[in-house]
Amino acid sequence: MSLKGKDIISCRDFAKKDVETVLSVADRMHESLKKGRKLRELEGKVLATLFFEPSTRTRLSFATAMERLGGSVVGFSSAEGTSAKKGETMVDTVRTVEQYADVMVMRHPMEGSARLAADSVDIPILNGGDGANQHPTQALLDLFTIKRYKGLKGIKVALCGDLKYGRTVHSLLYLLSMYGVETVLVSPEELKMPDHMVKSTEEQFGVKLKAYRSFEDVIRFVDVLYITRIQKERFPDPNEYERIAGSYYIDSSLLKKAKKDMIVMHPLPRVDEIRTDVDPTPHARYFEQAQSGVAVRMALLSLVMGGGK
Ligand code: NCD
């Protein structure tokens, strides 16, 4: 089994062997980056970054990853200024970009868009987030980060915040369950993990996912507190967002109740769900998490392009 020529659309498409391969190649990439070694694996290859929604980390870490592998990058960071504004369909856009590039990463507000794009072209497509659905490359870098700081055996992870619209937690829950990591869910009732995701994960992995309503319920026993932003842009009613946001945050006083070596993660961007007084504590790991994005995306690019041996 190899990832050569494969699309990376959803964590549900991965076998554990694939994930193992990504993690081990990412380890190697991480070491190369630390040593400042120059890699030329993808010299002459072009990555296209098609971002129909805002992004800082996903787009720039993919671009960095491609450059660090000796390749180059073309792309756009919003639909503004592209032919989407003239009424071009996403499918026509990706079919056009396929004429220019060897591999593509796309972020789009429509759920299922990455699958549709992948079905429309022959080059590998990596899903950089499709609406509230999936964000598989983020979940892989999250898993890599958890493994790096805590290992994956015998730990308890809390996924917190907007579990309804947060695509990163949809993808991460699946990977954690694949590794038998005990995961609990913490969210307001209105933002709970969609039932079908809970059910299918429980059935597939024979686990029981417990849901809690507040940080206080889990802070004493978890090893990883993974917090997400309330996804304002996906709320049908802005008043509903205002009502929920603002009451959902952690600060350094809450962390006094945590295990000493508990780590706080966040895919970023944060709004105010992690108060800045958490940043200097030894719990904060979200910027290191963002750093892992480069090594993991180097691994993914290398593997889908047929390298990584
Ligand atoms: C996340 C996303 O876009 O889903 N960001 C990211 O890729 N690191 C999280 C978010 O926007 O809240």
Residues whose N, C-alpha, C, O or C-beta is under 5 A from the ligand:
A	BS01	NCD	R57 T58 G129 H135 R167 T168 R229 P267 L268 P269
